[in-house]
Amino acid sequence: MPPPALPPDPELAGLLVAGDESAFAQVVEAWSPGMVRLARVYVSTDDSAAEVVQEAWLGVVRGIATFAGRSSLRTWVYRIVANTAQRRGGREARTVPASAVGGDGSDPTVDPARFAPPGHPHAGHWQRPPSPWPEQALLAAEVRAEVAAAVAGLPARQRVVITLRDVHGYDAAEVCSILDISAANQRVLLHRARAAVRACLERYLADGEEAP
């Protein structure tokens, strides 16, 4: 049996402000798994992500009376998670050698050699467009694992945007609110992330076709 639906935001916020333990337990059960996945984008271990979520829930309890309803309650909670995880991730990063940190994502999203060069009649258009992917391949467990690995290898800002958009299903406005970024920045980060993941999948599927 699916868990009962949460009350509308104003009612739910009121219950949390009043210290209703049943409402708090319900929302923790409903949102914690997604919060852990979001936190894990920023931090290095599952245990660290779980600690971030615990800290974030304490922040929710302390700050729920300030919730003004300018975003959904879940978006407000996820913003607390993102901020908490970002702080912890920053502390962890200071202990990681610079050589272990990925790039900043400033490289081209698609290999420029795949486009017609300046002076060509179709300059800027595809010379080698992406190949269509068989649906059954995209459903295979090993391909899903490849996607997860590609996402994990993205620069942090791209990784969190694609996770929120394509894993959690948030729309662009919600992602901008959670991460406090502009709409244009969100679009660029998402485009770069999707392009990088697609490039990884193209290489993986091409290698599979070439294998004996």
C-alpha positions in Angstrom: 0.0 0.0 0.0 1.5 3.4 -1.0 2.0 5.9 1.9 -0.7 8.4 2.5 -0.5 11.7 0.5 1.0 14.6 2.3 -1.3 17.5 3.2 -1.1 20.7 1.2 1.9 22.9 2.0 0.2 25.5 4.2 -1.4 22.7 6.3 1.8 20.7 6.5 3.9 23.7 7.4 1.4 24.5 10.2 1.6 20.9 11.5 5.4 21.1 11.6 5.4 24.4 13.3 3.0 23.0 15.9 5.4 20.1 16.5 3.1 17.4 15.2 5.3 14.3 15.4 3.1 12.2 13.0 3.3 14.9 10.3 7.1 15.1 10.8 7.5 11.4 10.6 5.4 11.3 7.4 7.4 14.0 5.7 10.8 12.5 6.8 9.8 9.1 5.3 8.6 10.7 2.1 11.4 13.0 1.4 14.6 11.6 3.0 15.5 9.2 0.2 15.6 12.0 -2.3 17.4 14.3 0.1 20.1 11.6 0.6 20.5 11.3 -3.2 20.8 15.1 -3.5 23.3 15.3 -0.6 25.4 12.5 -2.2 26.0 14.7 -5.2 28.1 17.0 -3.0 29.8 14.7 -0.5 32.1 11.8 -0.8 30.3 8.9 1.0 26.9 7.6 1.7 27.5 8.0 5.4 28.3 11.6 4.9 25.2 12.1 2.8 23.1 10.6 5.6 24.7 12.9 8.2 23.9 15.9 5.9 20.3 14.9 5.8 20.1 14.6 9.6 21.6 18.0 9.9 19.2 19.4 7.3 16.2 18.0 9.2 17.4 19.8 12.3 17.6 23.0 10.2 14.1 22.4 9.0 12.8 22.0 12.6 14.6 25.2 13.7 13.5 27.2 10.6 10.1 26.0 9.7 8.4 29.0 11.3 10.2 31.2 8.7 8.7 29.3 5.7 6.9 31.9 3.7 5.5 29.8 0.9 7.3 31.6 -1.9 8.3 28.1 -3.1 6.9 24.6 -2.4 7.8 23.3 1.0 9.8 20.4 -0.5 11.8 22.9 -2.6 12.5 24.9 0.6 13.7 21.7 2.4 15.8 20.7 -0.5 17.5 24.1 -0.5 18.5 23.5 3.1 19.9 20.1 2.1 21.8 21.6 -0.8 23.3 24.4 1.3 24.2 21.9 4.1 25.8 19.4 1.7 27.7 22.1 -0.2 29.3 23.3 3.1 30.3 19.7 4.0 31.4 19.0 0.5 33.6 22.1 0.6 35.3 20.9 3.8 35.8 17.5 2.2 37.3 19.0 -0.9 40.0 20.8 1.1 41.3 17.3 2.1 41.4 16.0 -1.6 44.5 16.4 -3.7 44.0 18.9 -6.5 44.9 16.1 -9.0 41.9 14.2 -7.9 39.4 16.9 -8.7 37.6 16.9 -12.0 37.6 19.8 -14.5 35.3 22.8 -14.2 33.3 21.9 -17.3 34.6 24.7 -19.4 35.6 22.4 -22.3 33.3 22.2 -25.3 30.2 20.2 -24.7 30.5 18.4 -28.1 33.8 17.7 -30.0 34.1 20.6 -32.4 35.3 18.1 -35.1 31.8 16.8 -35.3 30.6 20.0 -36.9 31.4 21.5 -40.3 34.2 24.0 -40.0 34.1 27.7 -41.0 34.1 28.1 -44.8 32.1 24.9 -45.3 28.7 25.3 -47.0 27.1 24.0 -43.9 29.4 25.5 -41.3 28.3 24.9 -37.8 26.0 22.0 -38.7 26.6 18.3 -37.8 29.2 16.4 -39.9 28.7 13.3 -37.7 25.4 13.6 -35.9 24.7 11.4 -32.9 23.6 7.9 -33.7 20.1 6.7 -32.7 20.2 4.3 -29.7 18.3 1.1 -29.6 15.6 1.3 -26.9 16.5 -2.1 -25.5 20.1 -0.9 -24.9 18.9 2.1 -23.0 16.9 -0.1 -20.7 19.8 -2.5 -19.9 21.1 -2.5 -16.4 24.7 -2.0 -17.5 23.7 1.0 -19.5 22.0 2.5 -16.5 25.2 1.9 -14.5 27.2 3.6 -17.2 24.8 6.7 -17.0 25.2 6.7 -13.2 29.0 6.6 -13.6 28.9 9.4 -16.2 26.8 11.6 -14.0 29.2 10.9 -11.0 32.1 12.0 -13.1 30.6 15.4 -14.0 31.8 18.7 -12.3 29.8 19.2 -9.2 27.5 22.1 -10.4 26.6 20.1 -13.6 26.1 17.0 -11.5 23.6 18.5 -9.1 21.6 20.2 -11.9 21.2 17.1 -14.0 20.4 15.1 -10.8 17.6 17.5 -9.8 16.2 17.9 -13.3 16.5 14.3 -14.8 16.6 12.1 -11.7 14.3 14.0 -9.3 12.1 15.6 -12.0 12.2 19.2 -10.7 11.4 21.8 -13.3 13.9 24.6 -14.2 12.3 27.2 -11.9 12.5 24.8 -8.9 16.2 24.0 -9.6 17.0 27.7 -9.8 15.3 28.2 -6.4 17.0 25.3 -4.7 20.5 26.2 -6.0 20.0 30.0 -6.1 21.2 30.3 -9.7 19.9 32.1 -12.7 17.7 30.5 -15.4 20.5 31.0 -17.9 23.1 29.4 -15.7 20.8 26.5 -15.1 20.3 26.0 -18.8 24.0 26.0 -19.5 24.8 23.6 -16.7 22.1 21.2 -17.7 23.1 21.3 -21.4 26.7 20.6 -20.6 25.8 17.8 -18.3 23.4 16.1 -20.7 26.0 16.5 -23.5 28.7 14.9 -21.5 26.5 12.0 -20.4 25.4 11.5 -24.0 29.0 11.5 -25.2 29.9 8.8 -22.6 26.9 6.7 -23.7 27.9 7.1 -27.4 31.4 5.8 -26.6 30.0 2.9 -24.5 27.5 1.8 -27.2 30.0 2.2 -30.0 32.5 0.0 -28.1 29.7 -2.6 -27.6 29.0 -2.7 -31.4 32.7 -3.1 -32.2 33.2 -5.9 -29.7 33.4 -9.4 -31.3 
